[in-house]
Amino acid sequence: MHSSTIIASIIVLVTIVAKHSSVATHDSYIQALRRRTHAYNYDKNQQRNMFLRRLAQQLVEDEDSDESLRSASWKRDDSASGIIPSSVYGGAGGDPYTDANIFGNSKIFVPKIIHMVQAKYVTGTSVGIGSLQTTYQTFDGTTADGAQFGVGQNTATSSDAKDCGSFNLNPNEYIVNVTGGAKAFVYWLQFTTNLGRQSQMCGTQDGDAFTAKVPGYVLSYFAGNAGKVLNTIQFYWVKLPACLSTPCQNGGTCNTVDGSCTCKGQTSGPTCSTCGCQNGGTCSATDGSCQCKGQTSGPTCSIFCIFPLGVGGCQYGGTCDGNGNCQCKGQTSGPTCSSCGCQNGGTCDGNGNCQCKGGWTGTTCTTTPACNSANCCANTCTPCIGNDIKLPTFGSHYCGRYGLAGFPLFGIYGSLQGCQNPTSGRNFAPGGSC
């Protein structure tokens, strides 16, 4: 073969090999790039998934935290929330005591009865508070007795032992101020209520005087330390529910958990003072229902008794029912109770009852007048017949017959005859007789 031909063939072969090598290199580069891209996307996906998992976990934790906060808030609201403790008064020693959990710490409560004993247990010391025991009451009426703190009168070794008696608080009466004295132990106590009443002072006015109170709050319970005496005492104050400090009106009831009023009838508002009765109606102070006036009726006094030609209103004390109809009273009747059933000149009063005249009596004035010596002829008149009437005139009694000629006398025409043994008397109705 010719050398030039061989060289040309080698060049072609190298070119083909180089081309294939270039293609293989390019393919490897593309594959590597794809692998790197896939790895990058995989890492990004992993990071994104991890971020989402962490975010979801954080949301759950936040929700749990919020729930814990809500639960804690509920527990605080359900317990005696808003409690403010006073300073601790007294010395040292004794065992801790508290009435905080007497109702399971789930209700607001206040003292109902406080019982104290004063005594001297150590020779050479002043008489002090030997024991304290309290009966508590919740705002829903539940009561419970607290424990006796201190040893009480029965174990006193001193003639100074004395029962100070019980201080009983009335409904809606609360302790708002405590005065006393304390140093080595509690020497004396006295309580003052929102009504200005004071308990009997118990103990001896010794030690450092103190006054315990929180404006706008009332005493809830006691705590401290006690042995043979009250070594220390601490007062816990609570704010009254709004519906106790500002009572519900018109029969509304107080919810002592949230302090709101539950209103009755047609009342509303924070204290049930808003009355929803219309047209001058008023709300009952006991159940909040509407007391309607005039010719109105219905739950809110919005129904009127209206009749043809614009005439409205039930007469003679009649009342309008829930359907707009008159309910008549006494001897009245008709759509507007305007018909009066009283007879013989009787008239209906404001309640529909008959007011009789001329001596007539009875529910409808139909009972014949009774004759007696005070208002009738002493003896007998000349007999009258038919529709004759006996009547007085000019100091004497006469009989007159309707429809006959004569002259007018008290609006009645008739012939007259004088009574035998005439006396003074009164006008008689037709048909009367002596």
C-alpha positions in Angstrom: 0.0 0.0 0.0 1.1 3.5 -0.7 2.5 5.4 2.2 0.2 8.4 1.6 -2.8 6.1 1.6 -1.7 4.6 4.9 -1.2 8.0 6.5 -4.6 9.1 5.3 -6.2 6.0 6.7 -4.5 6.6 10.1 -5.7 10.2 10.1 -9.3 9.0 9.5 -9.0 6.4 12.2 -7.7 8.9 14.7 -10.4 11.3 13.8 -13.1 8.6 14.3 -11.6 7.6 17.6 -11.3 11.2 18.8 -14.9 11.8 17.8 -16.1 8.8 19.7 -14.0 9.8 22.7 -15.5 13.3 22.6 -19.0 11.9 22.4 -18.3 9.5 25.4 -16.8 12.3 27.3 -19.8 14.6 26.6 -22.1 11.7 27.6 -20.2 11.2 30.9 -20.4 14.9 31.6 -24.2 14.9 31.0 -24.7 11.9 33.2 -22.5 13.4 36.0 -24.5 16.6 35.7 -27.7 14.7 35.9 -26.5 12.8 39.0 -25.4 16.0 40.7 -28.7 17.7 39.9 -30.6 14.7 41.2 -28.5 14.7 44.4 -29.1 18.4 44.8 -32.8 18.0 44.3 -32.9 15.1 46.7 -31.0 17.2 49.3 -33.4 20.1 48.8 -36.4 17.7 49.1 -34.9 16.3 52.2 -34.3 19.7 53.7 -37.8 20.8 52.7 -39.4 17.7 54.2 -37.3 18.1 57.4 -38.4 21.7 57.6 -42.1 20.8 57.2 -41.8 18.1 59.8 -40.2 20.5 62.2 -42.8 23.1 61.4 -45.6 20.6 62.0 -44.0 19.5 65.3 -43.6 23.1 66.4 -47.3 23.7 65.6 -48.3 20.7 67.6 -46.1 21.9 70.5 -47.5 25.4 70.2 -51.0 24.0 70.2 -50.2 21.9 73.3 -48.7 25.0 74.9 -51.8 27.0 74.0 -54.0 24.2 75.4 -51.9 24.1 78.5 -52.3 27.9 78.9 -56.0 27.6 78.3 -56.2 24.8 80.8 -54.2 26.7 83.3 -56.3 29.8 82.7 -59.5 27.7 83.2 -58.0 26.2 86.4 -57.2 29.7 87.7 -60.7 30.9 86.8 -62.3 27.8 88.3 -60.2 28.1 91.5 -60.4 31.1 93.8 -58.8 33.4 91.3 -57.9 36.9 92.2 -56.8 36.0 95.8 -54.6 38.6 97.5 -52.7 37.5 100.6 -52.0 39.9 103.5 -48.8 40.2 105.5 -48.1 37.6 108.1 -48.8 38.8 111.6 -47.3 37.2 114.7 -44.1 35.5 115.8 -42.7 32.0 115.2 -43.5 28.4 116.0 -46.5 26.2 115.6 -47.6 24.1 112.7 -48.9 25.5 109.4 -52.6 25.7 108.9 -54.8 27.0 106.0 -58.5 26.9 105.0 -57.6 27.4 101.3 -58.7 23.9 100.1 -61.9 23.5 102.2 -64.0 23.3 99.0 -61.3 21.7 96.9 -60.0 25.1 95.9 -62.6 25.2 93.1 -65.0 27.8 94.4 -64.9 31.3 95.8 -66.0 31.3 99.4 -66.2 33.6 102.4 -66.7 33.2 106.2 -70.2 32.6 107.4 -69.5 32.1 111.1 -66.2 32.9 112.9 -65.7 31.4 116.4 -62.7 32.4 118.6 -61.5 31.5 122.1 -59.0 33.6 124.1 -56.7 32.0 126.7 -53.3 32.2 128.4 -51.2 29.1 128.0 -47.9 30.3 129.2 -47.3 31.8 132.6 -46.3 35.5 132.4 -47.7 36.1 129.0 -50.7 38.1 127.9 -54.0 36.5 127.0 -54.2 35.9 123.3 -56.2 34.1 120.6 -56.3 30.5 121.8 -58.1 29.1 118.8 -59.9 30.1 115.6 -62.5 28.0 113.7 -64.6 29.2 110.7 -67.6 28.0 108.9 -67.4 29.0 105.2 -70.1 29.5 102.6 -69.8 29.6 98.8 -71.9 31.9 96.7 -74.2 29.1 95.7 -75.1 28.4 99.3 -72.8 25.4 100.1 -71.3 25.5 103.6 -68.4 23.7 105.2 -66.6 23.9 108.5 -62.9 24.6 108.6 -60.6 22.9 111.1 -60.0 24.4 114.6 -56.6 26.1 114.7 -55.0 26.3 118.1 -56.0 24.1 121.0 -59.1 25.9 122.2 -60.6 26.6 125.6 -60.9 23.0 126.8 -57.1 22.5 127.3 -56.4 25.9 128.7 -54.5 25.9 132.0 -55.4 29.5 132.8 -58.5 31.0 134.4 -58.2 33.6 131.7 -59.7 31.2 129.2 -62.9 32.6 127.7 -65.1 31.7 124.8 -65.4 34.9 122.7 -68.5 33.5 121.0 -69.5 33.3 117.3 -69.7 36.1 114.9 -72.5 35.3 112.4 -72.6 37.1 109.1 -75.9 37.8 107.4 -76.7 37.3 103.7 -74.7 39.7 101.5 -72.5 40.7 104.5 -68.8 40.3 104.2 -65.7 41.1 106.2 -63.9 44.0 104.7 -61.5 45.0 107.5 -59.6 43.2 110.3 -57.8 44.9 113.2 -55.7 43.2 115.7 -52.4 43.0 117.6 -49.6 40.5 117.2 -45.9 40.0 118.1 -44.8 36.8 119.8 -48.2 35.4 118.8 -51.6 36.8 117.9 -52.9 38.8 120.9 -56.3 40.0 119.6 -58.6 40.2 116.6 -61.7 42.1 115.6 -63.7 42.0 112.3 -65.7 44.7 110.5 -68.2 44.0 107.8 -69.4 45.9 104.7 -72.6 46.8 106.7 -70.5 48.4 109.4 -71.0 45.7 112.0 -68.1 44.7 114.2 -67.4 41.4 116.0 -66.6 41.3 119.7 -62.9 42.0 120.3 -61.3 38.7 121.4 -58.0 38.6 123.3 -56.0 41.4 124.9 -55.0 44.6 123.2 -51.2 43.9 123.3 -48.5 43.5 120.7 -48.1 45.5 117.5 -51.4 46.8 116.3 -52.3 46.1 112.6 -55.1 46.7 110.2 -55.6 44.3 107.3 -57.8 45.1 104.3 -57.8 45.4 100.5 -60.1 48.0 99.0 -62.8 46.4 96.9 -62.0 42.9 98.3 -63.6 40.9 101.1 -62.0 38.3 103.4 -62.0 34.8 102.0 -60.1 32.6 104.4 -57.3 32.3 107.0 -53.8 30.7 107.1 -50.8 30.8 109.4 -49.2 28.8 112.2 -50.7 27.5 115.4 -49.8 25.4 118.4 -51.3 26.0 121.7 -52.1 29.5 120.5 -52.3 31.2 117.1 -48.6 31.9 116.5 -49.2 33.7 113.2 -52.2 34.6 111.0 -52.5 35.7 107.4 -55.7 36.9 105.7 -56.6 36.1 102.1 -58.8 38.5 100.2 -61.0 37.9 97.2 -62.8 40.2 94.9 -66.6 39.6 94.8 -68.2 38.5 91.5 -69.6 41.6 89.8 -73.2 40.3 90.2 -72.7 40.2 94.0 -71.2 43.6 94.4 -73.8 45.0 91.9 -76.8 42.6 92.4 -78.9 41.4 89.5 -82.3 43.1 89.3 -85.8 42.0 88.3 -85.4 38.4 89.5 -82.1 37.8 87.7 -79.7 35.2 89.2 -76.0 35.7 89.8 -73.5 33.3 88.2 -70.7 33.3 90.8 -68.2 31.6 88.4 -68.0 34.4 85.9 -69.9 37.1 87.8 -72.6 37.6 85.2 -76.3 37.9 85.7 -78.8 35.4 84.2 -81.8 37.5 83.4 -85.5 36.4 83.4 -88.6 37.4 81.5 -88.2 40.4 79.3 -85.1 41.8 81.1 -81.6 42.1 79.8 -78.3 43.9 80.4 -75.3 43.4 82.7 -77.6 43.6 85.8 -80.9 42.7 84.1 -82.0 46.3 84.6 -83.1 46.8 81.0 -86.9 46.1 80.6 -88.1 45.1 77.2 -91.8 45.8 77.9 -93.4 48.2 75.5 -96.2 50.8 75.6 -95.6 51.7 79.2 -95.5 48.2 80.5 -93.2 47.5 83.5 -91.0 44.5 84.4 -91.9 42.4 87.4 -89.3 42.7 90.2 -89.5 38.9 90.9 -89.5 37.2 87.5 -88.9 40.0 84.9 -92.3 39.4 83.1 -94.2 42.3 81.7 -97.0 44.0 83.6 -99.0 45.6 80.8 -100.9 48.8 81.1 -103.9 50.3 79.2 -105.2 48.2 76.4 -102.1 46.2 75.7 -101.1 42.6 76.2 -98.7 40.0 75.1 -95.2 39.0 76.4 -93.9 42.5 75.7 -97.2 44.4 75.8 -97.1 44.9 72.1 -100.7 43.7 71.3 -103.5 46.3 71.3 -107.2 45.7 71.6 -108.4 47.5 68.4 -112.0 47.5 67.3 -114.0 48.7 64.3 -114.1 52.4 63.5 -110.9 53.0 65.3 -112.5 52.6 68.7 -110.1 50.9 71.0 -109.9 50.0 74.7 -111.6 47.7 77.1 -113.9 49.6 79.4 -114.9 49.3 83.0 -111.5 47.7 83.9 -111.6 45.0 81.2 -108.2 43.7 80.1 -106.8 42.9 76.7 -105.8 39.3 76.3 -103.0 37.9 74.1 -105.3 37.7 71.1 -106.4 41.3 71.2 -109.8 40.6 72.8 -111.2 42.2 75.9 -111.7 40.1 79.0 -114.5 41.9 80.8 -114.9 42.3 84.6 -117.9 42.3 86.9 -121.3 42.8 85.2 -119.9 44.1 82.0 -119.9 42.5 78.6 -119.5 43.1 74.9 -116.5 43.5 72.6 -115.2 46.5 74.5 -116.9 45.6 77.8 -119.1 48.7 77.4 -122.4 47.0 78.2 -123.3 47.3 81.9 -125.6 44.7 83.3 -126.7 46.6 86.4 -130.5 47.2 86.7 -132.9 49.5 88.4 -130.7 52.6 87.8 -127.5 50.9 89.0 -124.2 51.8 87.3 -120.9 50.0 86.7 -117.8 51.2 88.5 -114.2 51.0 87.3 -114.0 47.3 88.0 -117.4 46.4 86.3 -119.2 46.0 89.6 -122.7 47.4 90.2 -123.3 50.5 92.3 -127.0 50.2 93.1 -129.4 53.1 93.8 -132.8 53.6 95.4 -132.3 50.9 98.0 -131.9 48.1 95.5 -129.2 45.6 96.3 -127.6 42.4 94.8 -125.0 41.7 92.2 -127.1 43.3 89.5 -129.3 45.6 91.7 -132.4 43.3 91.4 -133.1 42.6 95.1 -136.2 44.6 96.3 -135.5 47.3 98.9 -136.3 46.3 102.4 -138.8 48.4 104.3 -138.3 49.4 107.9 -139.3 52.1 110.3 -136.4 54.2 109.3 -137.1 54.5 105.6 -140.7 53.5 105.0 -144.2 54.6 106.0 -144.7 54.0 109.7 -148.1 52.4 109.1 -149.8 51.9 105.8 -150.6 54.1 102.8 -153.9 54.2 101.0 -153.6 51.1 98.9 -151.9 51.6 95.6 -152.6 49.3 92.7 -150.9 48.2 89.5 -147.8 50.3 88.9 -148.5 52.7 91.7 -145.5 54.1 93.5 -145.1 55.5 97.0 -142.9 58.5 97.2 -142.3 61.4 99.6 -143.1 65.0 98.9 -143.6 68.0 101.1 -142.7 66.0 104.1 -145.4 63.4 103.5 -145.7 60.1 101.5 -148.0 59.7 98.6 -149.0 57.0 96.2 -148.9 57.8 92.5 -150.2 55.8 89.6 -148.2 55.8 86.3 -150.0 57.0 83.2 -152.8 58.9 84.8 -153.3 62.6 84.7 -151.6 64.7 87.3 -148.7 66.9 87.8 -145.0 66.1 87.6 -143.4 65.0 90.8 -139.8 63.8 90.7 -140.3 63.1 87.0 -143.2 60.8 87.6 -146.8 61.6 86.5 -149.7 60.2 88.3 -152.6 60.8 90.7 -151.6 61.2 94.3 -153.1 60.0 97.5 -151.7 60.8 100.9 -150.4 58.0 103.1 -152.1 57.3 106.4 -150.0 58.5 109.3 -147.4 60.1 107.0 -143.8 60.2 108.2 -140.6 61.4 106.6 -138.9 58.8 104.5 -137.2 58.2 101.2 -138.2 57.8 97.5 -139.4 54.3 96.8 -139.0 52.4 93.5 -142.0 51.0 91.6 -143.6 48.1 93.3 -142.4 48.9 96.8 -144.8 48.4 99.6 -144.9 49.3 103.3 
